[in-house]
């Protein structure tokens, strides 16, 4: 909020008229405590957010996480390929056995 000097002076006079000179210092102290607590809480909140962002950046920069997941995926693909290759070879062998005539001359 950008208040000019005349606006601040008007608000102070209005507060003096509404609350009186006895309660005005008490209200100002309460308002000051509220503002200090608010600044402290917002500073703490900003620090927590910055800490979480820093942690996320460190995790993203850690190559071992990306490599381990890639290696796991590669193992899975190789194993799946090995199983499918073996099954394909077995099927082909069965077909060949089925189409080649048996020699009964013995």
Number of C-alpha atoms within 10 A of each C-alpha: 3 6 8 8 8 9 11 12 12 11 11 13 12 12 15 15 11 11 12 12 11 9 12 16 13 11 13 11 11 12 12 12 12 12 12 12 12 12 12 12 12 12 12 12 12 12 12 12 12 12 12 12 12 12 12 12 11 11 13 12 11 11 10 11 12 12 11 11 11 12 12 11 12 12 12 12 12 12 12 12 12 12 12 12 12 12 12 12 12 12 12 12 11 11 11 11 11 10 8 8 8 8 6 5 4 3
